[in-house]
Amino acid sequence: MNRNFMIAAGLAALASLCWAGNWVLGRAIRADVPPFGLTFWRWALAAVILLPFGWQRLRADWAVVRANLPLVAAMALLSAAMFQSMTYIGLHSTEAINALLVSATMPVFIVIIAWVVLRERLTARQAAGIGVSFCGVAYVIARGEPARLLSLHFNVGDAWILAALVVWGLYSVLLKFKPAGLSAVGLTFFIAVMGAGFILPLHLWEVGQGMTVPLTAAGIGSVLYTGVFASVVALLSYNAAVARIGPSRSVFFLHLMPVFGAGLAVVFLGERLEAFHLIGFPIALGGVLFATSSPPSKAGA
């Protein structure tokens, strides 16, 4: 594995870890924090955080964004507005085990969309990696009892999660067309600003219904985590990984989200680390590494 791949792998894995925390948090605070309000304030905070870092380049970046406004607006709509709010809505009405299992199919959607839009070929190695990694994820989610998977039932929340994954697949492919000259910080800043703008009408509708983000530890903490880690850190990391190795390779690391989610549940929700975690995680990680790494070259080739 070359240095460029290792850097991209670390960035994509970091994004997966941050987003896994976002999913665990979204499930934990579902009864207290409304989905559109959380989505709006997380991106508003992300924009404020990014502003000082991108200030020197924002004028040049804005010129690039203005020339490619439909593309950047579509990226903001898909990633910041639609995907995030759809995920929070889904976590309101589905069990965490179902949501994590559905999210494990994310690489499949992105690879298929990349094949349709970019004509990127799915290799046998990638297909095998998907299968191996999915088995590891499913083993963790089933808590070491594969028969549990047969008893799962999918409800409207699972449908929201599934639709959100399709939306994220479209966003990941659009990243391949990121305008030249647009900095990573600038792209994330304008996605945050536009995403907050897109979701603002729905947030105001929530407020009119009496649903606001509470000024409590849970409410403020949720905004801070999602604004800093699930938005700024994760999106910058993921965008940089895609720029280095492309969407169809970066996405395999998102396959680790359910496994990271299980680990975070152990730390923050008081669940115990079980044998199935120690078995399933290496299998999932091995599948990701196998799918994304280049096959060994033959002697004399």
Salt bridges, closest charged atoms under 4 A:
ASP61 OD1 - ARG57 NH2 3.18
GLU274 OE2 - ARG272 NH2 3.23
